[in-house]
């Protein structure tokens, strides 16, 4: 393929941009009191500028080959919608307490599997599945689970430290209360026993509530990751279809992606933010700036995918390359920011390598679309 160098260049442009998306968005969400909806608005505003205002301005001043078509517009809008919902999945996973250092690799581990399955469904190549391809899918899933299991222990250490601090604070409060009780000198052993029973019951209820909250957050992280992986895995095939139906051009499908992001990531969140009964966060300039930069990274990555397709790339190998190497960029950025390279467990790196190897194997062994017979 004469355009292969360009395909690889634009593919690299995408996985670098999307690799930086998670850590950048995490900064924005944290500065917005972990309010996922507000962070999502920042992402949507960036898409509005980069994927709507700029492309439409270019189209008005400089015409582009191709044309607007109903089918191309619909598929491109769907691509933008699943892209936006995938971004929302990432935001929700981070909001539930997931760390970017393992959320993003797991999403990028499963997304190429979804991408290949959707591509095969569209092209009708399921009959070409080989055992090594199915084994590659299992390898990606196994590696992703390993990344989740052997993630950076910093989060665990911080959680344990916080738990220890809470325990110490509770012990201090109990000690103060004990002194007060000693000075009060209860009139009977029965009253003291009842107080101890009440304290034990309250402690048990607190532990139960904490356990339920932890389980709820873990479930939220898992479901959000699945949502992101399924949506982002469907993004490439939908966008490729939309681009093809518009004459293989760049700006028109990119604009449609921006429109979907604006509707899902700006209008809908604003309605929900000002329609809910309690305010879960507040707007901050720093938070919106970081969220906006994350949106810019996401939009640049989306443009990279379109450019790669325009240069002759196909979803069945462009997207696995993106999803295989983006977590490497993500991990390098996250660990460099925290300065925690020395704390990373070896099995984390092994699992990350397994994810990448599985994604590359999916790329190599994926069903290929047979060329149409000449008439």
Backbone torsions as a table, in degrees:
resi	resn	phi	psi	omega
1	UNK	NA	122.8	-176.5
2	UNK	-66.1	-26.5	-178.6
3	UNK	-92.1	9.2	-176.1
4	UNK	-57.7	-44.1	177.7
5	UNK	-57.2	-40.7	177.4
6	UNK	-67.3	-39.2	177.3
7	UNK	-58.3	-47.1	-179.7
8	UNK	-66.7	-36.8	178.7
9	UNK	-63.7	-47.7	-178.7
10	UNK	-71.6	-30.5	174.3
11	UNK	-64.3	-42.5	176.8
12	UNK	-63.6	-39.1	177.2
13	UNK	-57.4	-39.2	-178.9
14	UNK	-72.1	-48.8	-174.9
15	UNK	-71.6	-24.2	173.7
16	UNK	-70.4	-45.5	-179.7
17	UNK	-64.8	-46.2	-178.8
18	UNK	-72.4	-26.0	174.9
19	UNK	-67.5	-31.7	178.8
20	UNK	-83.4	-12.2	-174.9
21	UNK	-61.9	-50.5	-175.2
22	UNK	-60.1	-55.9	179.3
23	UNK	-59.3	-39.1	179.9
24	UNK	-65.0	-43.7	179.7
25	UNK	-65.6	-34.4	178.9
26	UNK	-61.9	-38.9	176.3
27	UNK	-62.0	-43.8	-179.0
28	UNK	-64.8	-45.2	-180.0
29	UNK	-63.1	-40.3	180.0
30	UNK	-64.3	-41.4	-179.0
31	UNK	-72.7	-13.1	177.7
32	UNK	-104.5	27.5	179.5
33	UNK	60.6	34.2	179.4
34	UNK	57.5	31.2	175.3
35	UNK	-85.7	104.5	-174.6
36	UNK	-61.5	-38.8	-176.6
37	UNK	-65.6	-41.6	179.1
38	UNK	-65.3	-41.2	177.8
39	UNK	-63.0	-37.3	179.9
40	UNK	-64.6	-35.9	177.5
41	UNK	-61.3	-41.0	177.7
42	UNK	-60.6	-41.7	177.2
43	UNK	-62.7	-44.7	-178.8
44	UNK	-64.5	-37.0	178.2
45	UNK	-64.5	-37.3	177.9
46	UNK	-64.8	-41.9	177.6
47	UNK	-64.4	-36.3	179.4
48	UNK	-60.0	-42.3	-179.6
49	UNK	-73.9	-52.0	-171.5
50	UNK	-75.8	-34.0	-172.7
51	UNK	-108.4	-3.7	177.4
52	UNK	-123.3	-60.7	-175.2
53	UNK	-61.3	-50.9	-176.7
54	UNK	-66.6	-49.3	179.6
55	UNK	-61.5	-42.2	179.8
56	UNK	-65.9	-34.9	176.6
57	UNK	-64.3	-40.3	178.5
58	UNK	-66.7	-42.8	-179.7
59	UNK	-63.9	-31.9	179.4
60	UNK	-73.1	-33.7	-177.1
61	UNK	-94.6	-24.5	-177.2
62	UNK	-142.3	115.6	-177.3
63	UNK	-69.7	153.3	178.3
64	UNK	-124.9	144.7	177.8
65	UNK	-61.5	160.7	-176.0
66	UNK	96.7	-175.1	-176.5
67	UNK	-157.1	159.3	173.1
68	UNK	-74.2	131.0	175.3
69	UNK	-132.6	154.4	-179.0
70	UNK	-63.3	-48.1	-179.1
71	UNK	-63.2	-44.2	-179.9
72	UNK	-63.7	-39.7	179.3
73	UNK	-65.2	-44.7	-178.8
74	UNK	-63.4	-47.3	-179.9
75	UNK	-63.9	-38.1	179.5
76	UNK	-68.9	-37.3	175.8
77	UNK	-64.9	-40.4	176.5
78	UNK	-63.1	-41.6	178.0
79	UNK	-59.1	-45.5	178.0
80	UNK	-63.6	-37.5	-179.4
81	UNK	-65.1	-47.2	-179.9
82	UNK	-68.8	-30.4	175.2
83	UNK	-64.9	-43.5	179.7
84	UNK	-66.6	-42.1	179.2
85	UNK	-66.4	-34.1	175.3
86	UNK	-64.4	-41.2	176.7
87	UNK	-63.4	-39.1	177.2
88	UNK	-62.5	-38.6	177.3
89	UNK	-59.7	-41.3	177.6
90	UNK	-63.1	-45.9	-179.1
91	UNK	-61.2	-43.2	179.8
92	UNK	-65.2	-40.9	178.6
93	UNK	-60.7	-42.6	177.8
94	UNK	-67.4	-37.6	179.5
95	UNK	-66.6	-30.6	177.4
96	UNK	-80.0	0.6	176.5
97	UNK	107.8	3.6	177.8
98	UNK	-70.5	143.7	178.6
99	UNK	-90.3	137.5	-179.6
100	UNK	-57.9	-29.0	-175.8
101	UNK	-67.6	-18.4	174.7
102	UNK	-121.0	-24.1	178.1
103	UNK	-62.5	-49.6	-176.4
104	UNK	-65.2	-45.8	177.7
105	UNK	-60.5	-38.5	179.6
106	UNK	-65.6	-43.8	177.3
107	UNK	-60.6	-46.7	-179.9
108	UNK	-70.8	-15.5	175.9
109	UNK	-78.4	-41.6	-177.2
110	UNK	-87.7	-26.1	-177.4
111	UNK	-58.3	-40.7	179.4
112	UNK	-65.3	-28.8	176.1
113	UNK	-65.1	-47.3	177.8
114	UNK	-61.8	-43.0	179.0
115	UNK	-56.3	-46.1	-178.0
116	UNK	-67.4	-40.5	179.7
117	UNK	-65.5	-42.6	178.8
118	UNK	-66.6	-41.5	178.3
119	UNK	-62.0	-41.6	179.0
120	UNK	-66.4	-35.8	178.4
121	UNK	-64.8	-43.1	-178.8
122	UNK	-68.0	-42.0	-176.2
123	UNK	-88.7	-7.6	179.3
124	UNK	66.8	43.6	-176.3
125	UNK	-113.4	23.3	179.8
126	UNK	-61.2	-31.4	-179.2
127	UNK	-65.4	-15.6	-179.0
128	UNK	-90.2	2.3	179.1
129	UNK	-61.9	132.6	177.3
130	UNK	-114.8	158.2	-179.6
131	UNK	-54.7	-38.5	-178.7
132	UNK	-66.2	-31.3	177.1
133	UNK	-67.9	-44.2	177.9
134	UNK	-64.6	-36.9	176.9
135	UNK	-65.4	-34.8	178.4
136	UNK	-65.4	-39.1	177.2
137	UNK	-61.4	-45.0	178.8
138	UNK	-63.8	-34.3	179.6
139	UNK	-65.9	-42.1	178.0
140	UNK	-61.6	-44.7	-179.7
141	UNK	-63.8	-43.0	179.5
142	UNK	-62.9	-43.4	179.0
143	UNK	-64.4	-38.3	179.6
144	UNK	-64.8	-40.9	176.6
145	UNK	-63.4	-38.5	177.7
146	UNK	-63.9	-39.5	177.2
147	UNK	-61.2	-41.7	179.5
148	UNK	-66.6	-37.1	-176.0
149	UNK	-77.2	-41.5	-174.6
150	UNK	-107.7	41.5	-177.7
151	UNK	-70.9	174.9	178.5
152	UNK	-54.0	122.2	-175.3
153	UNK	-74.1	-0.9	-178.9
154	UNK	-59.5	-44.3	-179.4
155	UNK	-60.5	-41.9	179.4
156	UNK	-64.8	-41.4	179.9
157	UNK	-64.2	-42.6	179.4
158	UNK	-65.4	-37.9	179.0
159	UNK	-65.4	-42.7	179.1
160	UNK	-64.4	-39.6	179.1
161	UNK	-63.0	-42.5	179.4
162	UNK	-64.6	-42.1	178.4
163	UNK	-62.1	-42.3	178.4
164	UNK	-62.0	-40.7	-179.9
165	UNK	-65.0	-41.2	178.1
166	UNK	-62.6	-41.4	179.0
167	UNK	-62.8	-43.7	179.6
168	UNK	-63.6	-42.6	178.5
169	UNK	-61.5	-41.2	178.7
170	UNK	-63.9	-39.0	179.5
171	UNK	-64.6	-38.6	179.1
172	UNK	-65.3	-41.6	178.8
173	UNK	-63.6	-43.0	179.0
174	UNK	-61.2	-40.3	-179.3
175	UNK	-63.1	-42.3	179.1
176	UNK	-63.8	-42.0	179.0
177	UNK	-63.9	-37.4	-178.9
178	UNK	-63.5	-41.8	179.5
179	UNK	-61.3	-42.2	179.6
180	UNK	-61.4	-39.8	-179.2
181	UNK	-67.5	-37.4	179.0
182	UNK	-63.3	-40.1	179.9
183	UNK	-69.2	-30.9	-179.6
184	UNK	-76.2	-30.3	179.4
185	UNK	52.7	83.0	-178.9
186	UNK	-54.0	148.4	-175.1
187	UNK	-74.3	-19.0	-177.3
188	UNK	-150.3	154.6	175.9
189	UNK	-65.5	-28.9	-178.9
190	UNK	-65.2	-41.6	179.3
191	UNK	-65.4	-40.3	179.0
192	UNK	-64.3	-39.8	179.5
193	UNK	-66.1	-40.6	178.0
194	UNK	-62.8	-39.1	178.6
195	UNK	-64.4	-39.4	178.7
196	UNK	-66.5	-39.2	178.8
197	UNK	-63.8	-42.6	179.1
198	UNK	-63.3	-40.0	179.3
199	UNK	-65.1	-39.7	179.5
200	UNK	-65.5	-41.2	178.9
201	UNK	-64.4	-42.6	179.2
202	UNK	-63.7	-40.5	178.9
203	UNK	-64.4	-40.9	178.9
204	UNK	-64.7	-40.5	178.7
205	UNK	-65.2	-38.9	178.2
206	UNK	-64.6	-42.6	178.9
207	UNK	-64.2	-41.1	178.4
208	UNK	-63.1	-44.3	179.2
209	UNK	-63.0	-41.5	179.2
210	UNK	-65.2	-39.4	178.7
211	UNK	-65.6	-42.3	178.7
212	UNK	-64.5	-40.5	178.7
213	UNK	-64.1	-41.6	178.8
214	UNK	-63.2	-43.3	179.4
215	UNK	-65.0	-39.7	178.8
216	UNK	-63.3	-43.5	179.5
217	UNK	-65.0	-40.9	178.6
218	UNK	-63.7	-42.1	177.0
219	UNK	-62.1	-41.0	178.1
220	UNK	-61.8	-41.2	178.0
221	UNK	-62.6	-46.9	-177.7
222	UNK	-62.6	-48.8	-178.3
223	UNK	-65.2	-36.7	178.7
224	UNK	-66.9	-39.0	177.8
225	UNK	-64.4	-42.8	178.7
226	UNK	-62.1	-43.8	178.4
227	UNK	-58.5	-46.2	-179.1
228	UNK	-64.9	-43.4	-177.3
229	UNK	-65.6	-43.0	-179.7
230	UNK	-65.8	-44.2	-178.3
231	UNK	-67.6	-49.3	-178.4
232	UNK	-68.5	-28.5	175.9
233	UNK	-68.1	-27.0	179.1
234	UNK	-87.1	-11.8	-173.2
235	UNK	-62.2	-51.6	-175.7
236	UNK	-59.0	-52.3	179.9
237	UNK	-60.0	-40.4	179.4
238	UNK	-65.1	-43.6	-179.2
239	UNK	-66.7	-38.4	179.0
240	UNK	-63.5	-40.5	177.2
241	UNK	-64.0	-46.3	-179.7
242	UNK	-61.8	-42.5	179.9
243	UNK	-64.1	-41.2	179.8
244	UNK	-63.5	-36.6	-178.6
245	UNK	-78.4	-6.3	174.9
246	UNK	-108.5	20.7	178.1
247	UNK	83.6	19.3	177.3
248	UNK	71.1	23.9	-177.5
249	UNK	-86.9	-179.7	-172.6
250	UNK	-108.0	-53.0	-167.6
251	UNK	-72.3	-36.8	-178.4
252	UNK	-63.0	-52.5	177.8
253	UNK	-64.2	-32.0	178.1
254	UNK	-64.3	-39.0	177.4
255	UNK	-64.4	-40.8	178.4
256	UNK	-62.6	-40.2	176.3
257	UNK	-59.8	-42.2	178.8
258	UNK	-64.0	-38.2	179.2
259	UNK	-62.8	-45.5	179.0
260	UNK	-61.0	-42.6	179.0
261	UNK	-62.7	-40.2	-179.1
262	UNK	-63.4	-42.9	-179.1
263	UNK	-67.6	-44.0	-174.0
264	UNK	-84.9	-32.7	-172.5
265	UNK	-103.9	-5.5	178.3
266	UNK	-122.7	-63.0	-175.6
267	UNK	-63.2	-51.0	-178.1
268	UNK	-61.7	-47.6	178.4
269	UNK	-61.7	-38.6	179.5
270	UNK	-63.0	-39.6	177.4
271	UNK	-62.8	-42.7	-179.2
272	UNK	-69.1	-39.7	-178.4
273	UNK	-61.5	-47.0	-176.2
274	UNK	-90.0	1.3	176.6
275	UNK	-103.9	-12.7	-179.0
276	UNK	-80.7	156.6	-173.2
277	UNK	-75.5	-31.3	-179.6
278	UNK	-121.5	146.4	-179.4
279	UNK	-89.8	116.7	-175.1
280	UNK	-92.9	1.5	-179.2
281	UNK	-170.9	-165.5	178.0
282	UNK	-152.5	154.4	-179.4
283	UNK	-74.2	135.6	173.5
284	UNK	-135.8	146.6	-179.3
285	UNK	-63.6	-40.7	-178.9
286	UNK	-65.3	-44.8	180.0
287	UNK	-62.4	-42.4	-179.8
288	UNK	-69.0	-34.8	178.2
289	UNK	-64.3	-47.3	179.1
290	UNK	-63.3	-41.8	179.1
291	UNK	-64.3	-39.4	177.9
292	UNK	-63.6	-43.1	178.2
293	UNK	-63.8	-36.3	175.7
294	UNK	-63.2	-41.1	177.0
295	UNK	-63.4	-38.0	176.4
296	UNK	-61.5	-44.2	178.1
297	UNK	-60.9	-42.0	178.3
298	UNK	-64.4	-41.6	-179.7
299	UNK	-67.2	-41.0	177.6
300	UNK	-62.4	-39.7	176.6
301	UNK	-63.3	-41.6	177.9
302	UNK	-61.6	-40.9	177.2
303	UNK	-64.2	-38.0	178.0
304	UNK	-60.6	-40.3	177.6
305	UNK	-61.8	-45.5	-179.9
306	UNK	-62.4	-42.8	179.4
307	UNK	-65.1	-37.7	177.7
308	UNK	-64.8	-42.3	176.7
309	UNK	-64.7	-40.7	-179.0
310	UNK	-64.3	-29.5	178.7
311	UNK	-82.4	-0.2	176.9
312	UNK	113.2	-0.3	179.0
313	UNK	-70.6	157.5	179.3
314	UNK	-121.0	148.8	-176.9
315	UNK	-57.5	-32.3	-172.6
316	UNK	-69.7	-13.6	173.1
317	UNK	-126.7	-23.6	176.6
318	UNK	-65.4	-50.0	-175.5
319	UNK	-67.6	-41.5	174.7
320	UNK	-60.0	-36.0	176.1
321	UNK	-64.2	-42.8	178.6
322	UNK	-61.3	-50.6	-176.5
323	UNK	-72.3	-19.5	177.7
324	UNK	-79.3	-37.5	-174.0
325	UNK	-100.5	-20.1	178.2
326	UNK	-59.2	-40.9	179.0
327	UNK	-63.9	-26.8	177.3
328	UNK	-65.8	-46.6	177.6
329	UNK	-61.6	-45.1	179.6
330	UNK	-57.8	-46.5	-177.6
331	UNK	-66.3	-42.8	179.3
332	UNK	-60.0	-43.6	-179.7
333	UNK	-65.5	-47.3	-177.0
334	UNK	-61.8	-46.6	-178.0
335	UNK	-70.4	-33.3	178.3
336	UNK	-68.4	-39.1	178.8
337	UNK	-62.3	-41.4	-176.5
338	UNK	-88.0	-13.4	-177.3
339	UNK	62.6	41.8	-174.4
340	UNK	-117.1	26.9	179.2
341	UNK	-57.7	-38.8	-175.1
342	UNK	-72.2	-13.2	-178.2
343	UNK	-96.6	-7.3	-176.9
344	UNK	-71.2	130.9	179.6
345	UNK	-73.9	142.0	179.9
346	UNK	-55.8	-37.8	-178.3
347	UNK	-66.2	-23.1	174.6
348	UNK	-63.0	-47.4	-179.9
349	UNK	-65.6	-38.7	177.5
350	UNK	-60.9	-44.3	-179.8
351	UNK	-65.3	-39.1	179.0
352	UNK	-64.6	-39.9	177.4
353	UNK	-64.6	-38.1	178.6
354	UNK	-63.7	-40.9	177.4
355	UNK	-59.7	-47.7	-178.1
356	UNK	-65.2	-44.5	179.7
357	UNK	-62.1	-40.8	178.2
358	UNK	-64.6	-40.9	179.3
359	UNK	-64.2	-41.0	178.9
360	UNK	-66.7	-38.0	178.6
361	UNK	-67.0	-38.1	174.1
362	UNK	-59.4	-41.6	178.1
363	UNK	-59.4	-47.9	-174.2
364	UNK	-70.0	-38.8	-172.6
365	UNK	-100.1	3.3	-178.0
366	UNK	-63.7	147.3	177.5
367	UNK	-58.1	135.9	179.1
368	UNK	-102.1	140.9	177.8
369	UNK	-72.8	123.9	-179.9
370	UNK	-69.5	138.9	-179.7
371	UNK	-64.9	145.1	179.0
372	UNK	-68.5	136.3	179.7
373	UNK	-65.4	141.3	-179.5
374	UNK	-73.8	141.0	179.9
375	UNK	-96.0	NA	NA
